Amino acid sequence: MILCNQKLKNVVYRYVRLNEQKLVNLKGTIMFSAKFSVFAICVQVLLISLICPAMAEPATSAAEKLVMRLPDDTLGFVATSGADDLNPAFEKTILGRIWNDPGVQTFYQSIKKELLGKLKQEMQDPNDARVFETVENFVRQVLNRPIVIGAAQKNSEQGPPIYGFAILDAGTHKAEIASSLAKLEALADKGDIIEIKVGSYKMHGPKDGDISAYWGWVGNYLVFAVNDGEGLVTTYLQGKYSRLAPTWLAKVTGTGDALAVYIDFQKIAGVINTVAAQEGDEADIELIAAVIKELGLNNVKTVVARAGFIGPDVVANGFLEVLSRAQAYLQISKP
């Protein structure tokens, strides 16, 4: 009996030791597996961030870079990154694949050829056809590049306290765009376009006009401005002055910016009221206030919208900022 008990103890002891070893091996395997899984995940995240950096942080679009050059007190603008920058992403979208379909392109080209043919037939003067071709070529070049069109507020004792502008980033295409612009200017009668000094820049503008306007080059930027005799639109184009980066588009994530829009309704309403007050017509001020309220814009502060392309999709995002009740009350209570 004692011998049997001793054998039983030996068997139990060996069984326990064996299972303890298995548990140790299993524990090591689990720890190794866990460590390997964490390592594998880190490697995957690193590879994704290297291959697709835009997934980690949206890249600054060409339109957004141009917007950062806009003048202070900008009231609103519409911008696009241009076809040169957008075409690669557009071609990957469903809309892009449809547009590039051979059948669609054949149809488009036939319609375009027919319309242009009829238009040229109606232009009896050969110079008219030349004008059309020159304008078409210039517009196509402009749409290929980043461009922003907007308006800004300024201090003015005489005339409206607002000016309009358009800025084109020609980049490496400055020479060809400048050539097309020169051809456009050549279409005007001799003496109709004169040289205008705007700050330290030499610009061109119309000889006669009720509202001052000019256009010309500041580095690689082609500038067009109306009612900006001081050259305010050129302030940040050459990097001579520094400031905090504007946050006009910061509240909405961009996806290449096929279109970017910013509007400050409160500032625009203030400018309109200022102009009406300069004219001294209280009836106009009351009418403007009534129209703004009727449109539901009296409590809207700013609107931001951005559209672009992600994979096969066209994506649009927007942000609407409204006044709080306290802000709206203060706005109404202003003398």
Rosetta blueprint (number, residue, H / E / L):
1 M L
2 I H
3 L H
4 C H
5 N H
6 Q H
7 K H
8 L H
9 K H
10 N H
11 V H
12 V H
13 Y H
14 R H
15 Y H
16 V H
17 R H
18 L H
19 N H
20 E H
21 Q H
22 K H
23 L H
24 V H
25 N H
26 L H
27 K H
28 G H
29 T H
30 I H
31 M H
32 F H
33 S H
34 A H
35 K H
36 F H
37 S H
38 V H
39 F H
40 A H
41 I H
42 C H
43 V H
44 Q H
45 V H
46 L H
47 L H
48 I H
49 S H
50 L H
51 I H
52 C L
53 P H
54 A H
55 M H
56 A H
57 E L
58 P L
59 A L
60 T L
61 S L
62 A H
63 A H
64 E H
65 K H
66 L H
67 V H
68 M L
69 R L
70 L L
71 P L
72 D L
73 D L
74 T E
75 L E
76 G E
77 F E
78 V E
79 A E
80 T E
81 S L
82 G L
83 A H
84 D H
85 D H
86 L H
87 N H
88 P H
89 A H
90 F H
91 E L
92 K L
93 T L
94 I H
95 L H
96 G H
97 R H
98 I H
99 W H
100 N L
101 D L
102 P H
103 G H
104 V H
105 Q H
106 T H
107 F H
108 Y H
109 Q H
110 S H
111 I H
112 K H
113 K H
114 E H
115 L H
116 L H
117 G H
118 K H
119 L H
120 K H
121 Q H
122 E H
123 M L
124 Q L
125 D L
126 P H
127 N H
128 D H
129 A H
130 R H
131 V H
132 F H
133 E H
134 T H
135 V H
136 E H
137 N H
138 F H
139 V H
140 R H
141 Q H
142 V H
143 L H
144 N L
145 R L
146 P L
147 I E
148 V E
149 I E
150 G E
151 A E
152 A E
153 Q E
154 K L
155 N L
156 S L
157 E L
158 Q L
159 G L
160 P L
161 P L
162 I E
163 Y E
164 G E
165 F E
166 A E
167 I E
168 L E
169 D E
170 A L
171 G H
172 T H
173 H H
174 K H
175 A H
176 E H
177 I H
178 A H
179 S H
180 S H
181 L H
182 A H
183 K H
184 L H
185 E H
186 A H
187 L L
188 A L
189 D L
190 K L
191 G L
192 D L
193 I E
194 I E
195 E E
196 I E
197 K E
198 V E
199 G L
200 S L
201 Y E
202 K E
203 M E
204 H E
205 G E
206 P E
207 K L
208 D L
209 G L
210 D L
211 I L
212 S L
213 A E
214 Y E
215 W E
216 G E
217 W E
218 V E
219 G L
220 N L
221 Y E
222 L E
223 V E
224 F E
225 A E
226 V E
227 N L
228 D L
229 G L
230 E L
231 G L
232 L H
233 V H
234 T H
235 T L
236 Y L
237 L L
238 Q L
239 G L
240 K L
241 Y L
242 S L
243 R L
244 L L
245 A L
246 P L
247 T L
248 W L
249 L L
250 A L
251 K L
252 V L
253 T L
254 G L
255 T L
256 G L
257 D L
258 A L
259 L E
260 A E
261 V E
262 Y E
263 I E
264 D E
265 F H
266 Q H
267 K H
268 I H
269 A H
270 G H
271 V H
272 I H
273 N H
274 T H
275 V H
276 A H
277 A H
278 Q H
279 E H
280 G L
281 D L
282 E H
283 A H
284 D H
285 I H
286 E H
287 L H
288 I H
289 A H
290 A H
291 V H
292 I H
293 K H
294 E H
295 L L
296 G L
297 L L
298 N L
299 N L
300 V E
301 K E
302 T E
303 V E
304 V E
305 A E
306 R E
307 A E
308 G E
309 F E
310 I E
311 G L
312 P L
313 D E
314 V E
315 V E
316 A E
317 N E
318 G E
319 F E
320 L E
321 E E
322 V E
323 L L
324 S L
325 R H
326 A H
327 Q H
328 A H
329 Y H
330 L H
331 Q H
332 I H
333 S H
334 K L
335 P L
